């Protein structure tokens, strides 16, 4: 996220940054899961400050609707500066995620929204469907001849369910999980993949990998599997 940092006056005020920052961009449902509070609100005040010897941006929002947690009509949020802060536009409506989002490796996905009803639809769905869980991700680097042989399965107490991979290597499966379950990904013999999840990278040393998903801890799980080599 490379942004121009400054105070810009063209009818609106904004904060953005020139320093390069490397952080993981969370999916909307991941950000919702990690955040303590999620709301929509109009940005009414901005100022730069210092917290724990680090530069931060203090923002004040006039809240419109809370989707997770609760709070006052005027809500304050802090964002770390240095290139990882979201684009903030004074006078505009934002979706705001408050909390540490699990790790400083993650970018705060607070953003300006253009269409209030359209851009908040997913928040309404997350709020109303406590058990809905999304498994998603992508297969990168695999050719069209390899992709059909990659198998993704969701293993639950109610049975085994196949997760399909499209022609571009993307997959997405939405289900109502009640208990902790397992996802198994199997790869063709002679291929080696690495798995990326929330800023962490791990090599897969066999032809399959399993990981646990839990509806009590999150609303989704997104992973990327990248082809490293093939025999």
ChimeraX attribute file (.defattr): number of C-alpha atoms within 10 A of each C-alpha:
attribute: neighborCount
match mode: 1-to-1
recipient: residues
	/A:1	18
	/A:2	15
	/A:3	18
	/A:4	15
	/A:5	17
	/A:6	12
	/A:7	13
	/A:8	13
	/A:9	8
	/A:10	7
	/A:11	7
	/A:12	11
	/A:13	18
	/A:14	18
	/A:15	21
	/A:16	22
	/A:17	19
	/A:18	14
	/A:19	15
	/A:20	13
	/A:21	16
	/A:22	13
	/A:23	17
	/A:24	19
	/A:25	16
	/A:26	19
	/A:27	15
	/A:28	16
	/A:29	19
	/A:30	19
	/A:31	26
	/A:32	25
	/A:33	20
	/A:34	20
	/A:35	19
	/A:36	15
	/A:37	17
	/A:38	24
	/A:39	23
	/A:40	24
	/A:41	24
	/A:42	21
	/A:43	24
	/A:44	16
	/A:45	15
	/A:46	21
	/A:47	12
	/A:48	14
	/A:49	14
	/A:50	12
	/A:51	10
	/A:52	6
	/A:53	7
	/A:54	10
	/A:55	14
	/A:56	18
	/A:57	20
	/A:58	17
	/A:59	18
	/A:60	18
	/A:61	25
	/A:62	18
	/A:63	21
	/A:64	14
	/A:65	15
	/A:66	20
	/A:67	18
	/A:68	19
	/A:69	11
	/A:70	13
	/A:71	14
	/A:72	10
	/A:73	13
	/A:74	14
	/A:75	16
	/A:76	17
	/A:77	14
	/A:78	18
	/A:79	20
	/A:80	20
	/A:81	22
	/A:82	19
	/A:83	21
	/A:84	26
	/A:85	24
	/A:86	22
	/A:87	19
	/A:88	20
	/A:89	21
	/A:90	20
	/A:91	17
	/A:92	18
	/A:93	23
	/A:94	25
	/A:95	23
	/A:96	25
	/A:97	23
	/A:98	22
	/A:99	17
	/A:100	15
	/A:101	20
	/A:102	13
	/A:103	13
	/A:104	12
	/A:105	15
	/A:106	18
	/A:107	23
	/A:108	24
	/A:109	22
	/A:110	21
	/A:111	17
	/A:112	22
	/A:113	16
	/A:114	11
	/A:115	9
	/A:116	13
	/A:117	10
	/A:118	9
	/A:119	14
	/A:120	16
	/A:121	10
	/A:122	13
	/A:123	20
	/A:124	14
	/A:125	12
	/A:126	19
	/A:127	14
	/A:128	11
	/A:129	12
	/A:130	15
	/A:131	17
	/A:132	18
	/A:133	23
	/A:134	21
	/A:135	18
	/A:136	18
	/A:137	19
	/A:138	18
	/A:139	21
	/A:140	17
	/A:141	15
	/A:142	20
	/A:143	13
	/A:144	11
	/A:145	7
	/A:146	14
	/A:147	19
	/A:148	16
	/A:149	13
	/A:150	17
	/A:151	16
	/A:152	20
	/A:153	16
	/A:154	21
	/A:155	17
	/A:156	15
	/A:157	11
	/A:158	9
	/A:159	7
	/A:160	12
	/A:161	14
	/A:162	13
	/A:163	19
	/A:164	16
	/A:165	21
	/A:166	13
	/A:167	11
	/A:168	13
	/A:169	20
	/A:170	14
	/A:171	19
	/A:172	15
	/A:173	16
	/A:174	13
	/A:175	12
	/A:176	12
	/A:177	20
	/A:178	16
	/A:179	13
	/A:180	14
	/A:181	16
	/A:182	17
	/A:183	19
	/A:184	16
	/A:185	17
	/A:186	15
	/A:187	21
	/A:188	15
	/A:189	12
	/A:190	10
	/A:191	17
	/A:192	20
	/A:193	24
	/A:194	16
	/A:195	16
	/A:196	16
	/A:197	15
	/A:198	19
	/A:199	12
	/A:200	10
	/A:201	13
	/A:202	11
	/A:203	13
	/A:204	17
	/A:205	11
	/A:206	13
	/A:207	15
	/A:208	17
	/A:209	15
	/A:210	14
	/A:211	10
	/A:212	12
	/A:213	21
	/A:214	16
	/A:215	19
	/A:216	14
	/A:217	10
	/A:218	19
	/A:219	25
	/A:220	22
	/A:221	20
	/A:222	18
	/A:223	17
	/A:224	20
	/A:225	23
	/A:226	18
	/A:227	18
	/A:228	14
	/A:229	12
	/A:230	12
	/A:231	6
